Amino acid sequence: MKKHNFYAGPSILPEFTKEKTAEAIMNFAGTGLSVMEVSHRSKEFVAVMDEAVALVKELLKVPEGYSVLFLQGGASTQFLMAPYNLLDKKAAYLNTGAWSAKAIKEAKFFGEVVEAASSKDANYNYIPKKIDVPSDASYLHVTTNNTIYGTQLYTDLDVDIPLVGDMSSDIFSRPIDISKYDLIYAGAQKNLGPAGATLVIVKNSAVGKIDRQIPTMLNYQTHIDKDSMFNTPSVLPVFASLQTLRWLKQNGGVEAMEQTNIKKAAMLYDEIDRNKLFESTVPNKEDRSKMNVTFVMTPEFAEFEKEFLDFASEKGMIGIKGHRSVGGFRASIYNAMPVESVKALIETMQEFEKTK
């Protein structure tokens, strides 16, 4: 039976990425060695890093004056690294879910944090429309996609202060106006590669302005100066990420991904809205994520939640159990998720509906 991987992260990767990475694990670039055992300073791996950086710049149309880095520690390390490097006395945060709340917690170690807006009042089931951005803040931080709650910010905000974006779960899913941001970061394990690498895009002029001592490894300038090679990078995840970047380019880039993502999400949300058994946890359609579709049983059928999970599992649907703070179900349909898998989930939902 075919398995359909709806895990939120680590999550589905393109078949191309898995196949090329598997080959390199056994024989990397004709060296007769595994990519897991070569020096990160070898000419073969330096070529991997250089191409990965170049493809990120090409696919996202990164302007001059920005550095592309592959770091470690995931977005959780960026929660503290961003304010360490950029927060002077005050920063503003858009609080739209668990991950933005964690980022806010870390930023408070470095200065005052103002919530420019929050959707906590409704268990984060919407994106706030009225955002109060203090003009004296060092930056506004936004989480563009909320994996747990199924909401997504589709606009690169126009603000009068620097903008910082956590794009861990929707990077490369749509075109981005990089010029509006001083910093973008994204853990690789949702739309780029295996867990272990973190993509950072930082405006060079944004760093070095804060009058505090920053530990070497947490200083963006360290990694800018050394082209992500100050210490040993996550060699295997970077190699796999390069394969995904190649796959993205071969398949039309982020513009093509956006159109496919719109199609996949529309199909699944249409079924949720039609099916008598299910309802979306995000009432405003314009706020619904195209990456993480969250839904629950309708109140009159709530008792069948576990039964549907078991039924779906028998049909090969993997990883659709919702996060405990929301309950119900979550279908993560990142770039690598084929349309056929979304159709299979829809058919499973329709088949289960016929039993009730």
C-alpha positions as CSV (number, residue, x, y, z in Angstrom):
1,M,0.0,0.0,0.0
2,K,1.3,3.5,-0.9
3,K,1.9,5.7,2.2
4,H,0.9,9.3,2.1
5,N,3.2,11.4,4.4
6,F,1.3,14.3,6.0
7,Y,3.7,14.8,8.9
8,A,4.3,18.4,9.9
9,G,8.0,18.1,10.2
10,P,10.3,16.4,9.6
11,S,8.2,15.9,6.6
12,I,7.9,14.7,3.0
13,L,10.8,15.3,0.7
14,P,10.9,15.2,-3.1
15,E,11.7,11.7,-4.5
16,F,14.5,13.4,-6.4
17,T,16.0,14.7,-3.1
18,K,15.9,11.2,-1.5
19,E,17.3,9.4,-4.5
20,K,20.2,11.8,-5.1
21,T,21.0,11.9,-1.4
22,A,21.0,8.1,-1.1
23,E,23.4,7.9,-4.0
24,A,25.7,10.4,-2.3
25,I,25.6,8.6,1.0
26,M,27.4,5.7,-0.8
27,N,29.5,7.6,-3.3
28,F,29.7,11.4,-3.2
29,A,30.8,13.3,-6.3
30,G,32.8,10.3,-7.6
31,T,35.1,10.4,-4.5
32,G,34.3,6.8,-3.5
33,L,33.4,8.3,-0.1
34,S,30.1,9.0,1.6
35,V,28.9,12.6,1.7
36,M,28.7,11.9,5.5
37,E,32.4,11.4,5.8
38,V,34.1,13.9,3.6
39,S,35.7,17.2,4.8
40,H,33.4,20.1,4.7
41,R,36.4,22.0,3.3
42,S,37.0,19.6,0.5
43,K,36.5,21.2,-3.0
44,E,33.6,18.8,-3.6
45,F,31.6,20.0,-0.6
46,V,32.6,23.6,-1.0
47,A,31.0,23.3,-4.4
48,V,27.8,22.0,-2.8
49,M,27.6,24.9,-0.4
50,D,28.3,27.5,-3.2
51,E,25.6,26.0,-5.4
52,A,23.1,25.9,-2.6
53,V,23.6,29.5,-1.8
54,A,23.5,30.5,-5.4
55,L,20.2,28.7,-6.0
56,V,18.6,30.2,-2.9
57,K,19.5,33.6,-4.3
58,E,18.2,32.7,-7.7
59,L,14.9,31.1,-6.6
60,L,14.0,33.8,-4.1
61,K,15.5,36.7,-6.2
62,V,17.6,37.8,-3.2
63,P,18.9,41.3,-3.8
64,E,22.5,42.5,-3.6
65,G,23.6,43.2,0.0
66,Y,22.2,40.1,1.6
67,S,24.0,36.9,2.8
68,V,22.6,33.4,2.6
69,L,23.7,31.2,5.4
70,F,23.3,27.5,6.3
71,L,23.5,27.3,10.1
72,Q,22.5,24.9,12.8
73,G,20.2,24.9,15.8
74,G,16.9,25.2,14.0
75,A,14.5,28.1,14.2
76,S,14.6,27.8,18.0
77,T,18.2,29.0,18.0
78,Q,17.1,31.9,15.7
79,F,14.5,32.9,18.3
80,L,17.5,34.1,20.4
81,M,20.0,34.8,17.7
82,A,17.8,37.4,16.0
83,P,17.3,39.6,19.1
84,Y,20.9,39.0,20.2
85,N,22.1,40.6,16.9
86,L,19.3,43.1,16.2
87,L,17.4,44.1,19.3
88,D,18.6,47.4,20.8
89,K,16.0,48.4,23.5
90,K,12.7,47.3,22.1
91,A,11.3,44.9,19.5
92,A,7.7,44.3,18.2
93,Y,6.3,40.8,17.6
94,L,3.2,39.6,15.9
95,N,1.9,36.8,18.2
96,T,0.1,34.2,16.0
97,G,0.9,30.9,17.6
98,A,3.1,28.7,19.7
99,W,6.3,29.4,17.8
100,S,5.9,33.2,17.8
101,A,5.2,32.9,21.6
102,K,8.5,31.0,22.0
103,A,10.3,33.7,20.0
104,I,8.8,36.4,22.2
105,K,10.0,34.6,25.3
106,E,13.6,34.5,24.0
107,A,13.6,38.1,22.9
108,K,12.7,39.3,26.4
109,F,16.2,38.4,27.5
110,F,17.5,41.2,25.4
111,G,15.0,44.1,25.8
112,E,11.4,45.1,25.9
113,V,9.0,43.2,23.7
114,V,5.8,44.7,22.5
115,E,3.1,42.5,21.0
116,A,2.0,44.5,17.9
117,A,-1.0,42.2,17.6
118,S,-2.1,38.8,18.8
119,S,-4.7,36.1,18.0
120,K,-4.2,34.3,21.3
121,D,-7.8,35.3,22.3
122,A,-9.2,32.8,19.8
123,N,-6.6,30.1,20.2
124,Y,-4.7,31.6,17.3
125,N,-7.3,30.7,14.7
126,Y,-6.8,33.9,12.7
127,I,-4.2,36.4,11.5
128,P,-4.6,39.8,13.1
129,K,-5.5,42.5,10.6
130,K,-4.8,45.5,12.8
131,I,-1.1,45.7,13.7
132,D,0.2,48.4,15.9
133,V,3.9,48.8,15.2
134,P,5.9,51.1,17.5
135,S,8.1,53.4,15.5
136,D,11.0,53.1,18.0
137,A,11.2,49.3,17.9
138,S,14.3,47.7,16.4
139,Y,12.2,45.4,14.2
140,L,8.9,43.7,13.8
141,H,9.0,39.9,13.9
142,V,6.4,37.8,12.1
143,T,5.9,34.0,11.8
144,T,4.5,33.7,8.3
145,N,3.0,30.2,8.7
146,N,1.7,28.6,11.9
147,T,2.0,24.8,11.6
148,I,0.0,24.0,14.7
149,Y,-3.0,26.3,14.2
150,G,-3.2,26.2,10.4
151,T,-2.9,30.0,9.7
152,Q,-0.7,31.8,7.2
153,L,0.4,35.4,6.5
154,Y,0.4,35.8,2.7
155,T,1.6,39.4,2.7
156,D,5.2,40.8,3.0
157,L,4.2,43.6,5.4
158,D,5.0,47.2,4.6
159,V,6.3,48.7,7.9
160,D,8.6,51.6,8.7
161,I,11.0,49.5,10.8
162,P,13.1,46.5,9.9
163,L,11.1,43.3,9.3
164,V,12.2,39.8,10.6
165,G,10.4,36.7,9.3
166,D,10.3,33.1,10.6
167,M,9.5,31.2,7.4
168,S,10.3,27.7,8.6
169,S,7.2,26.1,7.2
170,D,6.4,28.1,4.1
171,I,9.8,29.1,2.7
172,F,9.9,28.5,-1.1
173,S,6.1,28.0,-1.2
174,R,5.5,31.5,-2.8
175,P,7.5,34.4,-4.1
176,I,8.8,36.7,-1.4
177,D,9.9,40.3,-1.6
178,I,13.2,39.8,0.2
179,S,13.9,43.5,0.1
180,K,11.3,44.1,2.8
181,Y,13.1,42.0,5.3
182,D,16.3,42.5,7.3
183,L,16.3,38.9,8.3
184,I,14.5,35.7,7.3
185,Y,15.2,32.3,8.8
186,A,13.8,28.8,8.3
187,G,14.4,25.4,9.7
188,A,15.0,23.1,6.7
189,Q,12.9,20.1,7.8
190,K,9.5,21.2,6.3
191,N,10.1,22.6,2.8
192,L,13.8,22.3,2.1
193,G,15.6,19.3,3.5
194,P,16.2,17.0,6.5
195,A,16.4,18.4,10.0
196,G,19.8,19.7,11.0
197,A,20.2,22.7,8.7
198,T,18.8,26.2,9.1
199,L,18.5,28.7,6.3
200,V,19.2,32.3,7.1
201,I,19.0,35.3,4.8
202,V,20.3,38.4,6.4
203,K,20.8,41.9,5.2
204,N,24.5,42.7,5.7
205,S,23.9,46.3,6.8
206,A,21.5,45.1,9.5
207,V,24.3,43.4,11.6
208,G,27.0,45.0,13.7
209,K,24.8,47.9,15.0
210,I,24.1,46.6,18.5
211,D,26.4,47.7,21.4
212,R,26.7,44.3,23.2
213,Q,29.1,41.5,23.2
214,I,27.8,38.6,21.1
215,P,29.2,35.1,21.5
216,T,31.1,34.1,18.4
217,M,28.8,31.3,17.3
218,L,25.7,33.5,17.8
219,N,27.0,36.4,15.8
220,Y,25.7,36.6,12.3
221,Q,28.8,38.4,11.2
222,T,30.9,35.4,12.1
223,H,29.0,33.2,9.6
224,I,28.8,36.0,7.0
225,D,32.6,36.4,7.1
226,K,33.2,32.6,6.8
227,D,30.5,31.7,4.2
228,S,28.8,29.4,6.7
229,M,32.1,27.5,7.2
230,F,33.2,28.9,10.5
231,N,32.5,25.6,12.1
232,T,31.5,22.2,10.5
233,P,28.1,22.7,8.8
234,S,25.4,20.1,8.7
235,V,27.0,18.4,5.6
236,L,24.3,15.8,4.8
237,P,21.3,18.2,5.4
238,V,22.9,20.9,3.3
239,F,23.6,18.4,0.5
240,A,20.0,17.2,0.6
241,S,18.8,20.8,0.6
242,L,20.7,21.4,-2.5
243,Q,18.9,18.6,-4.2
244,T,15.6,20.1,-3.2
245,L,16.7,23.5,-4.6
246,R,17.6,21.8,-7.9
247,W,14.2,20.1,-7.9
248,L,12.5,23.4,-7.3
249,K,14.3,25.0,-10.2
250,Q,13.6,22.1,-12.5
251,N,9.9,22.3,-11.7
252,G,9.4,26.0,-12.3
253,G,10.6,27.6,-9.1
254,V,8.6,29.2,-6.4
255,E,6.1,30.7,-8.8
256,A,5.1,27.2,-10.0
257,M,5.1,25.9,-6.5
258,E,2.7,28.6,-5.5
259,Q,0.2,27.7,-8.2
260,T,0.4,24.0,-7.2
261,N,0.0,24.8,-3.5
262,I,-3.1,26.9,-4.3
263,K,-4.6,24.0,-6.1
264,K,-3.8,21.4,-3.4
265,A,-5.1,23.6,-0.6
266,A,-8.3,24.5,-2.5
267,M,-9.1,20.9,-3.1
268,L,-8.7,19.9,0.5
269,Y,-10.5,22.9,2.0
270,D,-13.4,22.5,-0.4
271,E,-13.9,18.9,0.8
272,I,-13.6,19.9,4.5
273,D,-16.3,22.6,3.9
274,R,-18.5,20.2,2.0
275,N,-18.2,17.1,4.1
276,K,-20.8,16.8,6.9
277,L,-18.2,15.2,9.2
278,F,-15.5,17.8,9.2
279,E,-15.0,21.5,9.7
280,S,-11.9,23.8,9.5
281,T,-10.4,25.2,12.7
282,V,-9.7,28.5,10.8
283,P,-13.1,30.2,10.0
284,N,-11.7,33.0,7.8
285,K,-10.8,31.5,4.5
286,E,-8.2,34.2,3.8
287,D,-6.2,33.1,6.8
288,R,-6.1,29.4,6.1
289,S,-2.7,27.9,5.6
290,K,-1.8,26.3,2.3
291,M,0.9,24.4,4.1
292,N,-0.8,22.9,7.2
293,V,-4.6,22.2,6.8
294,T,-6.1,21.8,10.3
295,F,-9.6,20.5,10.8
296,V,-11.8,18.7,13.3
297,M,-15.0,16.6,13.4
298,T,-18.1,18.6,13.5
299,P,-19.7,18.6,17.0
300,E,-22.4,16.1,16.1
301,F,-19.7,13.6,14.9
302,A,-17.0,14.4,17.4
303,E,-17.2,10.9,18.9
304,F,-15.8,9.4,15.6
305,E,-12.4,11.2,15.7
306,K,-10.4,8.2,16.7
307,E,-12.3,6.0,14.4
308,F,-11.5,8.2,11.4
309,L,-7.8,8.3,12.4
310,D,-7.7,4.6,12.4
311,F,-9.6,4.4,9.1
312,A,-7.3,6.9,7.5
313,S,-4.2,5.0,8.8
314,E,-5.5,1.8,7.2
315,K,-5.8,3.7,3.9
316,G,-2.1,4.8,4.1
317,M,-2.6,8.3,5.5
318,I,0.3,9.0,7.8
319,G,0.8,11.8,10.3
320,I,-2.7,13.5,10.1
321,K,-3.3,13.6,13.9
322,G,-3.7,17.2,15.0
323,H,-1.5,18.9,17.5
324,R,-2.7,18.4,21.1
325,S,-3.4,22.2,21.5
326,V,-5.9,22.1,18.6
327,G,-7.0,18.4,18.4
328,G,-8.6,16.8,15.4
329,F,-6.4,16.5,12.3
330,R,-3.6,18.2,10.5
331,A,-2.6,17.5,6.9
332,S,0.7,19.1,6.0
333,I,0.8,19.6,2.3
334,Y,4.2,21.2,1.7
335,N,5.8,21.7,-1.7
336,A,6.9,18.0,-2.0
337,M,3.4,16.7,-1.4
338,P,2.0,15.5,-4.7
339,V,-1.6,16.3,-5.8
340,E,-2.3,12.6,-5.8
341,S,-1.8,12.3,-2.1
342,V,-4.2,15.1,-1.4
343,K,-6.7,13.4,-3.7
344,A,-6.2,10.2,-1.7
345,L,-6.9,11.9,1.6
346,I,-10.1,13.5,0.1
347,E,-11.2,10.1,-1.1
348,T,-10.6,8.7,2.3
349,M,-12.7,11.4,3.9
350,Q,-15.5,10.8,1.4
351,E,-15.4,7.1,1.9
352,F,-15.6,7.5,5.7
353,E,-18.5,9.9,5.3
354,K,-20.5,7.2,3.6
355,T,-20.3,5.0,6.7
356,K,-22.1,7.6,8.8
